[in-house]
Amino acid sequence: MMLTSPYAGVIVSLPILFVVAYSLKLLPKRLKEIFIVKNLVVAVAWSLIPIYVAAFIGFEPHLLMSSFIVSIFIFLRIFIGVVMFDIRDVAGDIAAGIQTIPVRLGVEKSLVIVRFGNIGSFILFISAAICGMLNSVVAISAAVIAFCMGFAYEWAVKQDKIDFRLFCDVVVDSEYVLLGLPALFHSLVKI
């Protein structure tokens, strides 16, 4: 049953290509040094995980559609996280001459991008739940958690009494653990 699609091998080999292209200087610049490309490569690489799972299981239409929806959600959440870390590192990136979204656009415009990604991921999962493409309890729970996390990010950027570096290291990275809890709970309780 594993790798039943002719496309599965290509899809499963993509992470290796991403790592090589991201890290090695194959072009005049590494991909991670090109404006926005770093954000896109990281988000795409992580967002393909549900597609890898579908490739191993077999490309059944319902599974493929669900995997695609989850992939878009993960892409948006990872993109948001990368932008948040770029906001955290903006002073160092300016000093090093690294062109990130916050360096080019400023922190406030970067937060607008975070807000649109946050709202987009919320709408995507709520819509998928309503249309029956994803388990409604899991999708709505994950959408609400992500939505709250996104606004917590915006709030934290504007606080003087918070160690924003620590906030990113702990809270932004822990979002993915929190997002997995509804699925874990569902698998244990079978709601």
C-alpha positions as CSV (number, residue, x, y, z in Angstrom):
1,M,0.0,0.0,0.0
2,M,2.9,2.4,0.6
3,L,4.0,4.7,-2.2
4,T,1.2,3.5,-4.4
5,S,1.2,6.6,-6.6
6,P,3.8,7.3,-9.2
7,Y,4.1,10.8,-7.8
8,A,4.8,9.6,-4.2
9,G,8.5,9.2,-4.8
10,V,8.8,12.7,-6.2
11,I,6.8,14.2,-3.3
12,V,8.7,12.2,-0.6
13,S,12.1,13.4,-2.1
14,L,11.2,17.1,-2.0
15,P,12.5,17.6,1.6
16,I,16.0,16.6,0.6
17,L,15.9,19.0,-2.3
18,F,14.6,21.8,0.0
19,V,17.3,21.2,2.5
20,V,20.1,21.2,-0.1
21,A,18.7,24.3,-2.0
22,Y,18.1,26.1,1.3
23,S,21.4,25.5,2.9
24,L,24.0,25.2,0.1
25,K,25.2,28.1,-2.0
26,L,24.2,26.7,-5.4
27,L,23.2,30.1,-6.8
28,P,24.9,33.4,-6.1
29,K,22.9,33.4,-2.8
30,R,21.6,30.6,-0.7
31,L,17.8,30.5,-0.8
32,K,17.6,31.5,2.8
33,E,19.4,34.8,1.9
34,I,16.8,35.8,-0.7
35,F,14.0,38.1,0.4
36,I,10.8,36.2,1.2
37,V,12.2,32.9,-0.3
38,K,13.4,31.8,3.1
39,N,9.8,32.2,4.5
40,L,8.3,30.4,1.5
41,V,10.8,27.5,1.5
42,V,10.4,26.8,5.2
43,A,6.6,27.1,5.1
44,V,6.3,24.9,2.0
45,A,8.7,22.2,3.3
46,W,6.8,21.8,6.5
47,S,3.4,22.1,4.9
48,L,4.1,19.1,2.6
49,I,4.0,16.7,5.5
50,P,0.3,15.9,5.2
51,I,0.9,15.2,1.5
52,Y,3.8,12.8,2.4
53,V,1.3,11.0,4.6
54,A,-1.2,10.8,1.8
55,A,1.6,9.5,-0.5
56,F,2.4,6.7,1.8
57,I,-1.2,5.7,2.4
58,G,-2.3,6.1,-1.2
59,F,-3.9,9.0,-2.9
60,E,-7.5,8.5,-2.1
61,P,-9.6,11.6,-3.2
62,H,-11.0,12.4,0.2
63,L,-7.6,11.9,2.0
64,L,-5.9,14.0,-0.7
65,M,-8.3,16.9,-0.3
66,S,-8.1,16.8,3.5
67,S,-4.3,16.6,3.3
68,F,-4.3,19.6,0.9
69,I,-6.4,21.6,3.3
70,V,-4.2,20.8,6.3
71,S,-1.1,21.6,4.1
72,I,-2.4,25.1,3.4
73,F,-3.2,25.6,7.1
74,I,0.3,24.4,8.1
75,F,1.8,26.7,5.4
76,L,0.1,29.7,6.8
77,R,0.9,28.9,10.4
78,I,4.6,28.2,9.6
79,F,4.8,31.4,7.5
80,I,3.4,33.3,10.4
81,G,5.9,31.7,12.8
82,V,8.9,32.6,10.5
83,V,7.7,36.2,10.3
84,M,7.4,36.3,14.1
85,F,11.0,35.1,14.4
86,D,12.1,37.6,11.8
87,I,10.4,40.3,13.9
88,R,12.3,39.0,16.9
89,D,15.6,39.2,15.1
90,V,15.0,42.5,13.2
91,A,17.8,44.4,14.8
92,G,20.4,41.7,14.1
93,D,19.1,41.3,10.6
94,I,19.4,45.0,9.9
95,A,23.0,45.0,11.3
96,A,23.8,41.9,9.1
97,G,22.2,43.3,6.0
98,I,19.7,40.4,5.8
99,Q,16.5,41.4,4.0
100,T,13.6,39.9,5.8
101,I,9.9,40.9,5.7
102,P,10.2,43.1,8.9
103,V,13.5,44.7,7.6
104,R,11.9,45.6,4.3
105,L,8.4,46.4,5.4
106,G,8.8,47.3,9.0
107,V,7.3,45.5,12.1
108,E,3.8,47.1,11.8
109,K,3.3,46.0,8.1
110,S,4.8,42.6,9.0
111,L,2.1,42.3,11.7
112,V,-0.5,43.0,9.1
113,I,0.8,40.0,7.1
114,V,0.7,37.9,10.3
115,R,-2.9,39.0,10.9
116,F,-4.0,38.1,7.3
117,G,-2.3,34.7,7.6
118,N,-4.0,34.2,11.0
119,I,-7.5,35.1,9.7
120,G,-6.9,33.0,6.5
121,S,-5.9,29.9,8.5
122,F,-8.9,30.4,10.8
123,I,-11.4,30.8,7.8
124,L,-9.8,27.8,6.0
125,F,-10.3,25.3,8.9
126,I,-13.7,26.6,9.9
127,S,-14.9,26.4,6.2
128,A,-13.4,22.8,5.9
129,A,-15.2,21.8,9.1
130,I,-18.5,23.3,7.8
131,C,-18.1,21.6,4.5
132,G,-17.3,18.2,6.1
133,M,-13.8,18.0,4.7
134,L,-12.3,17.8,8.1
135,N,-13.5,16.5,11.5
136,S,-15.5,19.5,12.8
137,V,-14.4,19.2,16.4
138,V,-10.7,18.9,15.6
139,A,-10.8,21.6,12.9
140,I,-12.7,24.1,14.8
141,S,-10.6,23.5,18.0
142,A,-7.4,23.9,16.0
143,A,-8.7,27.0,14.2
144,V,-9.6,28.7,17.5
145,I,-6.3,27.8,19.1
146,A,-4.4,29.1,16.1
147,F,-6.5,32.3,16.0
148,C,-5.9,33.0,19.6
149,M,-2.1,32.3,19.2
150,G,-1.9,34.7,16.3
151,F,-3.4,37.5,18.2
152,A,-1.2,36.7,21.2
153,Y,1.8,37.2,18.9
154,E,0.6,40.6,17.9
155,W,-0.1,41.5,21.5
156,A,3.4,40.3,22.6
157,V,5.2,42.4,20.0
158,K,3.7,45.5,21.5
159,Q,4.5,44.7,25.2
160,D,7.5,46.2,26.9
161,K,7.5,43.9,29.9
162,I,7.8,40.7,28.0
163,D,11.0,39.1,26.9
164,F,10.0,38.8,23.2
165,R,13.0,36.5,22.4
166,L,11.8,34.0,25.0
167,F,8.2,34.5,23.9
168,C,9.1,33.4,20.4
169,D,11.3,30.5,21.5
170,V,8.6,29.1,23.8
171,V,5.2,30.3,22.7
172,V,5.5,30.5,18.9
173,D,7.2,27.1,18.7
174,S,4.7,25.5,21.1
175,E,1.8,26.5,18.9
176,Y,2.3,23.3,16.9
177,V,2.0,21.2,20.1
178,L,-1.2,23.0,21.0
179,L,-2.6,22.5,17.5
180,G,-2.0,18.8,17.8
181,L,-3.9,18.4,21.0
182,P,-7.4,18.4,19.5
183,A,-6.4,15.6,17.1
184,L,-4.8,13.7,19.9
185,F,-7.9,14.1,22.1
186,H,-10.1,13.1,19.2
187,S,-8.1,10.0,18.6
188,L,-8.3,9.0,22.2
189,V,-12.0,9.9,22.8
190,K,-13.4,9.4,19.3
191,I,-15.8,12.4,19.4
